[in-house]
Amino acid sequence: MIDIKDLTLGYSSRVVLKNFSAHITAASITAIVGSNGAGKSTLLSAIAGAHTPLSGSISIDGKDTVTIGAKEFAEIRAVAQQSHSYWMAYSVAQILHLGHESLATSHIEEVAKSFGILEILPQSITALSGGQLQRVEIARAFMRDLPLVLLDEPFASQDLASQEALIKRFDEERRNGKTIVLVAHRERSSLAWCDQIIDLGQ
């Protein structure tokens, strides 16, 4: 599904990833690991089409990401950032509905239940803990049936039970045909449930 060839990423004169190549198959889970500053989130952003490579290419189903427009990208992939700030006191239910107005309320509630946030739907988004807010963002990424889901540090603010629940949910989505790429600060031994680990090293 995703082909990365001789990719170099950076900011102005600072290169964070150089001459990198990888292949990610469809209906799989891939974890991107590495030390701070290794380029994990930058690589995820580039796959999402939000960061332009300095050289090399990323293609999704044979199409170079630099040629994919915003509208087409919105039909291909969903992204959940590590953190998201809200300053207006929308309820969790309202946040989940944003951009998903065509979806039935029953579907949104079903997704919320699967990510353990059904009970907090009436609560203000500004009153949530870091872990709860993160699960809301992850739930939003799975709201529509898109083939590719990109997750930046989905376990960062989660307790052990929540992490295990997320892993189980991700596995269900993989079995349903979704391709998931996530950035993880975890030991390789704790990522045995992934199909592939991309280690960017130092």
N, C-alpha and C positions, 0 to 999 in steps of 0.2 A: 504493500500500500504506500509506504513512504520510502523514498530513495534519497539518501544524502551522499553527495559526491564532492570530494575535495573541498569541503566547506571551511571557510575562514570567516570568523565573526569578530567584531570589535566595535569600539567606540572611538571615533576620530583616529588618533594614532595608536591607541591601545588595543592590541589584539588579545582576545580572551580564549579563542579556539582557532586552531590552525590545521588546515589540510585534513579535515576529519571526514570520514565516510562511514556509513552504516545503512542497514536495511531493516525496516520494521514491517512485519507481515500483518495482514488484516486479521481481525478477531484475535488479538493478542494483547498482553499487558507488558509494557516495557518500562523499566525503572531507569532513570538517569541519576547516577551518583557521582560523587567527587567532592573534593575539598571546597571550602569557601573561595569564591573567585575563579573556580575552574570553568565557569561558563554554562552551568546547568540551566539556570533560568533563562539565560540568553538564547541557548539552543531551543528551549521550549517555545520562547517568544518567536524565534525565527520559523519554527515549524507552523506556528499559528499565523504566520504572515505579518507579524507586527514588528519584525526586525529584519532589515535588508542585509543579506550577506555581502561582505567585502569581496569575496570571490567564491567560486564553486556554486553548487545548486542544491535545492531541496525540491523534490517533486512528490506530489500526492496523486496516486493513480495515473501517473505518467504526465501530469501537468505541473510545470514549474510554478512555484508559489509566487514568484514575482509577476506572473501574468494573470493570477487569479484575483478578480475584483472583490471588493468588500461584500457585495451581495452574494456572490457565489461562495465565498468563504463562510458566510453565515449559514449556508446550507450544508456545509461539509463538516465543520468542527465547532465544538463548544470549548470554552476555556474557563477554568476556575483559578483565580489568582490566590496567592497565599493569604492576602489580607485585603479587605475592602472597607472603606470608611463611609458611613452614612451619617448625615447631620440632620436629616428630617426624620421625624418619628413615625415612619410608616410601620405598619404591622408586618410581621414575617409573611403572612398570607399575601399582602399587597406587593411585597418585594418579589415573591415567587410568581405573581401574576404579571409583573412588568415584562413586556416583550413577549408574553405568552397568553395574550388576551383571547386567542382563538381556542385555547385548550380548555377542556371541561374542568370545572372545579373538582370533580371526583378524581380526575387524573392527577391534578396537582396535589390533592390530599394523599393519593396513593404513593406518589413519589416522596412526599414529605414523610410519610410513615416509614418508608423503606430506609430513609436516612436518619430516623430517630428524632424528627423535629415536628411531628404532628401536634404534639401537646403545646408547642410554643407558637403555633400559627397566629393566635390573637395578640401575642406580645409585641411590644415595640422593638424594632430592629436595633435601636440605640441602647437597649437595656440588656442585650445578650452578652454572654461570656465569649471569650475568644474562640473556644471550641465550638460553641453553638453557632456563632457567626460563620465560622469556616464551613460547618456542615450545611448551612443555608446556601453558601456559594457553590458547594459541590452539588447539592440538589438541583440548583439552577442549571448547572452544566449538563445534567442528565434529564432535564425536563422534556426536551424534544428528542425524537429518535434520530440522532445524527450519527454518522458512522465513526467519527473520530472525537475523542474527548481528551483534553490536555489539562493536567492538574499540577499546579505548582505547590509543592510541599503539603499535600493533603493531610498528613499526619502531624503536622507541626504543633498544633494546639490541642491534640486529642489525648485522652487518657487511654490506658491499655484496652479497656473494654470497647471504647469507641473505635480504636484502631482495628481491632479484630472484626467489629461489625462492618467497617468500611471495606476491609479486605474481602469479606464474604460477599458484600454487595458488588464490588468490582468484578469478582469472579462470576457472579450471575450475569453481569452485563457482557463480559467476554463471551460466555456461553451463548448469549443472545446475538453475538456477531459484532459487538463493538470493539474498536481498537482504542486502547487506553495507553497514553504515555504520561508518566508522572515523574516529578522530581522528588527524590527521597534522601533524607539525612538518616540513613539506617545502615547497619552492617549488612554486607552481602548475604550472610548466613540467615538473616531475617527476611530475605526477599525471595525465598524458594518458591513462592506462589506466583512469581512473575515468569513469563516466558523468556524474557531477555533482560540483561542488565548492561547498560551502557556506562562504563566507568571512565569518566573524564580525568581521573587522577588528580594530580596536584594543580 
